[in-house]
């Protein structure tokens, strides 16, 4: 991996600021530290929402598909993505809330009940709003103003967020398990946040195939 390709720019700053925002809630709004991981878990919903906007832009102005045998044709790929992504997010959140025992401890029947309980705290809206703002800024400055959508095919845009979302699912669920098993050690939580920040910056500068390449 060529570290010179990883630059400190506006996109990198946005990633760092978002990942640190929940800690502001922990220290100044007296959140439970586990809320940091809940914010990270909810992040996947926002990622998917903005990808729908990106897919619409690519559908209208992007590159034509070279081969559409493996994707839903044309505009139908957008509702296809929404349905498939919803199942993925539901599986992720169900796994996460089960691991940290929110559902069982609070006697919630479904993951939706656990999400509602999380959102009932008005201060958590600050973190969620912050992530929406950071993603909106990235969407406008890195995708719209640069006309990045003209360089994309709909098939590629549909799958673009999957590596990041799958990584989030694994890291956040593992972090929740280890955090609770180590007696809610805040240093462990901060360590996972550091790993998440580094990985997200790497994914911003490299494709998945480049990261997996040994060259």
C-alpha contacts under 8 A as a table, 3 or more apart, distances in Angstrom:
res1	aa1	res2	aa2	distance
1	X	211	X	7.06
1	X	215	X	7.78
2	X	5	X	5.91
2	X	6	X	7.79
3	X	6	X	5.38
4	X	7	X	6.87
5	X	205	X	6.71
6	X	201	X	7.32
6	X	202	X	6.97
6	X	205	X	6.11
7	X	12	X	7.44
8	X	11	X	7.85
8	X	12	X	5.58
8	X	13	X	6.94
9	X	12	X	5.23
9	X	13	X	6.15
10	X	13	X	5.02
10	X	14	X	6.14
11	X	14	X	5.13
11	X	15	X	6.49
11	X	138	X	6.77
12	X	15	X	5.21
12	X	16	X	6.37
12	X	201	X	6.26
13	X	16	X	5.13
13	X	17	X	6.04
14	X	17	X	5.22
14	X	18	X	6.17
14	X	134	X	6.02
14	X	138	X	7.80
15	X	18	X	5.42
15	X	19	X	6.30
15	X	134	X	7.98
15	X	197	X	6.82
15	X	200	X	7.35
15	X	201	X	7.24
16	X	19	X	5.31
16	X	20	X	6.25
16	X	197	X	6.37
17	X	20	X	5.22
17	X	21	X	6.04
18	X	21	X	5.15
18	X	22	X	7.70
18	X	130	X	6.88
18	X	131	X	5.91
18	X	134	X	6.98
19	X	22	X	6.82
19	X	40	X	7.83
19	X	193	X	6.94
19	X	197	X	6.89
20	X	23	X	5.44
20	X	24	X	6.93
21	X	24	X	5.25
21	X	25	X	6.99
21	X	127	X	6.30
21	X	130	X	7.54
22	X	25	X	5.09
22	X	26	X	6.49
22	X	35	X	7.40
22	X	36	X	5.17
22	X	39	X	6.99
22	X	127	X	5.99
23	X	26	X	4.82
23	X	27	X	6.22
23	X	33	X	7.82
23	X	36	X	6.67
24	X	27	X	5.37
24	X	28	X	5.78
24	X	29	X	7.32
25	X	28	X	5.37
25	X	29	X	4.68
25	X	30	X	6.35
25	X	31	X	5.71
25	X	123	X	7.68
25	X	124	X	7.88
25	X	127	X	7.76
26	X	29	X	5.82
26	X	30	X	4.99
26	X	31	X	4.43
26	X	32	X	6.32
26	X	33	X	5.89
26	X	35	X	7.90
26	X	36	X	7.77
27	X	30	X	5.79
27	X	31	X	7.41
29	X	123	X	7.37
31	X	35	X	6.51
32	X	35	X	5.60
33	X	36	X	5.78
33	X	37	X	7.90
33	X	184	X	7.93
33	X	186	X	7.09
34	X	37	X	5.48
34	X	38	X	6.59
34	X	176	X	7.41
35	X	38	X	4.80
35	X	39	X	6.11
36	X	39	X	5.25
36	X	40	X	6.42
37	X	40	X	4.92
37	X	41	X	6.12
37	X	172	X	6.20
37	X	175	X	7.67
37	X	176	X	6.84
38	X	41	X	4.98
38	X	42	X	6.21
39	X	42	X	5.14
39	X	43	X	6.25
39	X	127	X	7.07
39	X	128	X	7.10
40	X	43	X	5.04
40	X	44	X	7.67
40	X	168	X	7.64
40	X	172	X	6.98
41	X	44	X	6.30
41	X	92	X	7.82
41	X	93	X	6.68
41	X	96	X	7.50
41	X	168	X	7.23
41	X	169	X	7.25
41	X	172	X	6.54
42	X	45	X	5.76
42	X	46	X	7.43
42	X	93	X	7.75
43	X	46	X	5.46
43	X	47	X	6.39
43	X	128	X	7.88
43	X	131	X	7.42
44	X	47	X	5.00
44	X	48	X	6.21
44	X	89	X	6.78
44	X	165	X	6.09
44	X	168	X	7.80
45	X	48	X	5.32
45	X	49	X	6.27
45	X	89	X	6.97
46	X	49	X	5.02
46	X	50	X	6.32
46	X	131	X	7.71
46	X	132	X	6.58
46	X	135	X	7.84
47	X	50	X	5.50
47	X	51	X	6.28
47	X	135	X	7.67
47	X	161	X	7.15
48	X	51	X	5.01
48	X	52	X	6.44
48	X	82	X	7.88
48	X	85	X	7.08
48	X	161	X	7.29
49	X	52	X	5.35
49	X	53	X	6.93
50	X	53	X	5.10
50	X	54	X	6.34
50	X	135	X	7.45
50	X	136	X	7.75
50	X	139	X	7.46
51	X	54	X	4.82
51	X	55	X	6.06
51	X	157	X	7.52
51	X	158	X	7.43
51	X	161	X	7.34
52	X	55	X	5.03
52	X	56	X	6.32
52	X	78	X	6.77
52	X	81	X	7.97
52	X	82	X	7.52
53	X	56	X	5.21
53	X	57	X	6.45
54	X	57	X	5.15
54	X	58	X	6.18
54	X	143	X	7.85
54	X	149	X	7.18
54	X	157	X	7.29
55	X	58	X	5.01
55	X	59	X	5.94
55	X	78	X	6.76
55	X	154	X	6.22
55	X	157	X	6.12
55	X	158	X	6.66
56	X	59	X	5.04
56	X	60	X	6.43
56	X	78	X	7.52
57	X	60	X	5.38
57	X	61	X	5.95
57	X	62	X	7.03
57	X	149	X	6.24
58	X	61	X	5.18
58	X	62	X	4.12
58	X	63	X	7.31
58	X	149	X	5.06
58	X	150	X	6.62
58	X	152	X	6.34
58	X	153	X	6.59
58	X	154	X	5.88
58	X	157	X	7.61
59	X	62	X	5.84
59	X	74	X	7.23
59	X	75	X	6.79
59	X	153	X	7.87
59	X	154	X	6.09
61	X	149	X	6.75
61	X	150	X	5.70
62	X	149	X	5.41
62	X	150	X	4.16
62	X	151	X	6.10
62	X	152	X	5.40
62	X	153	X	5.88
62	X	154	X	7.29
63	X	150	X	6.07
63	X	151	X	6.12
63	X	152	X	5.60
63	X	153	X	4.98
63	X	154	X	7.71
64	X	153	X	6.15
64	X	154	X	7.89
65	X	68	X	6.11
65	X	153	X	5.81
65	X	154	X	6.98
65	X	155	X	7.29
67	X	70	X	7.58
68	X	71	X	5.43
68	X	72	X	7.19
68	X	73	X	6.26
68	X	155	X	7.75
69	X	72	X	7.89
71	X	77	X	6.82
71	X	155	X	6.51
72	X	76	X	5.90
72	X	77	X	4.63
72	X	80	X	7.04
73	X	76	X	5.92
73	X	77	X	6.00
74	X	77	X	6.01
74	X	154	X	7.94
75	X	78	X	5.74
75	X	79	X	7.82
76	X	79	X	5.72
76	X	80	X	6.25
77	X	80	X	4.83
77	X	81	X	6.00
77	X	154	X	7.94
77	X	158	X	7.76
78	X	81	X	5.11
78	X	82	X	6.32
78	X	158	X	7.76
79	X	82	X	4.92
79	X	83	X	6.19
80	X	83	X	5.35
80	X	84	X	6.16
81	X	84	X	5.17
81	X	85	X	5.70
81	X	158	X	6.59
82	X	85	X	5.22
82	X	86	X	5.97
83	X	86	X	5.18
83	X	87	X	6.56
84	X	87	X	5.35
84	X	88	X	6.40
85	X	88	X	4.91
85	X	89	X	6.10
86	X	89	X	5.17
86	X	90	X	6.03
87	X	90	X	5.05
87	X	91	X	6.15
88	X	91	X	5.21
88	X	92	X	6.21
89	X	92	X	4.96
89	X	93	X	6.05
90	X	93	X	5.29
90	X	94	X	5.93
90	X	111	X	7.90
91	X	94	X	5.16
91	X	95	X	6.09
92	X	95	X	5.26
92	X	96	X	6.12
92	X	169	X	5.74
93	X	96	X	4.98
93	X	97	X	5.95
93	X	111	X	7.03
94	X	97	X	5.41
94	X	98	X	5.98
94	X	111	X	5.75
95	X	98	X	5.19
95	X	99	X	6.19
95	X	173	X	7.11
96	X	99	X	5.20
96	X	100	X	6.44
96	X	169	X	7.80
96	X	172	X	7.31
96	X	173	X	5.01
96	X	176	X	7.40
97	X	100	X	5.31
97	X	101	X	5.90
97	X	102	X	5.41
97	X	103	X	6.06
97	X	111	X	7.22
97	X	114	X	7.55
98	X	101	X	4.93
98	X	102	X	6.52
98	X	103	X	6.11
98	X	104	X	7.29
99	X	102	X	7.91
99	X	173	X	6.85
99	X	176	X	6.81
99	X	177	X	6.05
100	X	176	X	5.83
100	X	177	X	6.39
100	X	180	X	7.28
101	X	104	X	5.40
101	X	105	X	5.75
102	X	105	X	5.29
102	X	106	X	5.96
102	X	108	X	7.95
102	X	114	X	6.77
103	X	106	X	5.58
103	X	107	X	5.88
103	X	108	X	4.90
103	X	109	X	7.08
103	X	110	X	7.27
103	X	111	X	6.85
103	X	113	X	7.92
103	X	114	X	5.95
104	X	107	X	4.98
104	X	108	X	6.36
105	X	108	X	7.83
108	X	111	X	7.31
108	X	113	X	5.62
108	X	114	X	6.22
109	X	113	X	6.79
110	X	113	X	5.43
110	X	114	X	6.94
111	X	114	X	5.07
111	X	115	X	6.30
112	X	115	X	5.00
112	X	116	X	6.15
113	X	116	X	5.08
113	X	117	X	6.22
114	X	117	X	5.10
114	X	118	X	6.31
115	X	118	X	5.05
115	X	119	X	6.22
116	X	119	X	5.05
116	X	120	X	6.04
117	X	120	X	5.13
117	X	121	X	7.40
118	X	121	X	6.16
118	X	124	X	7.41
119	X	122	X	6.76
119	X	124	X	6.38
119	X	125	X	6.90
121	X	124	X	5.72
121	X	125	X	7.54
122	X	125	X	5.56
122	X	126	X	7.67
123	X	126	X	5.51
123	X	127	X	7.57
124	X	127	X	5.40
124	X	128	X	6.47
125	X	128	X	4.97
125	X	129	X	5.75
126	X	129	X	5.12
126	X	130	X	6.01
127	X	130	X	5.02
127	X	131	X	6.34
128	X	131	X	5.26
128	X	132	X	6.33
129	X	132	X	5.07
129	X	133	X	6.14
130	X	133	X	5.08
130	X	134	X	6.18
131	X	134	X	5.04
131	X	135	X	6.09
132	X	135	X	5.16
132	X	136	X	5.97
133	X	136	X	5.03
133	X	137	X	6.10
134	X	137	X	5.15
134	X	138	X	6.25
135	X	138	X	4.99
135	X	139	X	5.93
136	X	139	X	4.93
136	X	140	X	6.18
137	X	140	X	5.32
137	X	141	X	6.02
138	X	141	X	5.30
138	X	142	X	5.36
138	X	143	X	7.16
139	X	142	X	5.70
139	X	143	X	5.14
139	X	144	X	6.46
140	X	143	X	5.67
140	X	144	X	4.86
140	X	145	X	5.97
141	X	144	X	6.18
141	X	145	X	5.29
141	X	146	X	6.72
142	X	145	X	6.48
142	X	146	X	5.79
142	X	148	X	7.12
143	X	146	X	5.65
143	X	147	X	5.84
143	X	148	X	4.83
143	X	149	X	6.27
144	X	147	X	4.97
144	X	148	X	6.45
144	X	149	X	6.97
145	X	148	X	7.83
147	X	150	X	5.75
147	X	151	X	7.70
148	X	151	X	5.52
148	X	152	X	7.03
149	X	152	X	5.35
152	X	156	X	6.69
152	X	157	X	6.59
153	X	156	X	5.41
153	X	157	X	6.34
154	X	157	X	5.10
154	X	158	X	6.06
155	X	158	X	5.25
155	X	159	X	6.73
156	X	159	X	5.47
156	X	160	X	6.02
157	X	160	X	5.02
157	X	161	X	7.90
158	X	161	X	7.54
159	X	162	X	5.56
160	X	163	X	7.15
161	X	164	X	5.51
161	X	165	X	6.12
162	X	165	X	5.04
162	X	166	X	5.93
163	X	166	X	5.28
163	X	167	X	6.04
163	X	208	X	7.31
164	X	167	X	5.11
164	X	168	X	6.12
164	X	200	X	7.23
164	X	203	X	7.34
165	X	168	X	4.97
165	X	169	X	6.17
166	X	169	X	5.01
166	X	170	X	6.38
167	X	170	X	5.31
167	X	171	X	6.09
168	X	171	X	5.24
168	X	172	X	5.69
168	X	196	X	7.78
169	X	172	X	5.58
169	X	173	X	6.01
170	X	173	X	5.49
170	X	174	X	6.04
171	X	174	X	5.17
171	X	175	X	5.84
171	X	192	X	7.51
171	X	196	X	7.50
172	X	175	X	4.94
172	X	176	X	6.10
173	X	176	X	5.19
173	X	177	X	6.38
174	X	177	X	5.19
174	X	178	X	6.17
175	X	178	X	5.24
175	X	179	X	5.72
175	X	188	X	7.98
175	X	189	X	6.91
175	X	192	X	6.37
176	X	179	X	5.14
176	X	180	X	6.23
177	X	180	X	5.49
177	X	181	X	6.13
178	X	181	X	4.94
178	X	182	X	5.99
178	X	188	X	7.85
179	X	182	X	5.40
179	X	183	X	6.68
179	X	184	X	5.05
179	X	185	X	6.08
179	X	186	X	7.77
179	X	188	X	6.20
179	X	189	X	6.29
180	X	183	X	5.36
180	X	184	X	4.91
180	X	185	X	7.73
181	X	184	X	7.15
182	X	185	X	5.98
185	X	188	X	5.46
185	X	189	X	6.72
186	X	189	X	4.96
186	X	190	X	6.17
187	X	190	X	5.04
187	X	191	X	6.11
188	X	191	X	5.03
188	X	192	X	6.42
189	X	192	X	5.29
189	X	193	X	6.36
190	X	193	X	4.97
190	X	194	X	6.26
191	X	194	X	5.09
191	X	195	X	6.40
192	X	195	X	5.04
192	X	196	X	6.13
193	X	196	X	5.00
193	X	197	X	6.16
194	X	197	X	5.15
194	X	198	X	6.26
195	X	198	X	5.28
195	X	199	X	6.11
196	X	199	X	5.17
196	X	200	X	6.07
197	X	200	X	5.23
197	X	201	X	6.22
198	X	201	X	5.25
198	X	202	X	6.20
199	X	202	X	5.02
199	X	203	X	6.13
200	X	203	X	5.03
200	X	204	X	6.14
201	X	204	X	4.97
201	X	205	X	6.51
202	X	205	X	5.26
202	X	206	X	5.90
203	X	206	X	5.18
203	X	207	X	6.36
203	X	208	X	7.05
204	X	207	X	7.83
206	X	210	X	6.01
206	X	211	X	6.39
207	X	210	X	5.23
207	X	211	X	6.42
208	X	211	X	5.13
208	X	212	X	6.27
209	X	212	X	5.15
209	X	213	X	6.04
210	X	213	X	5.08
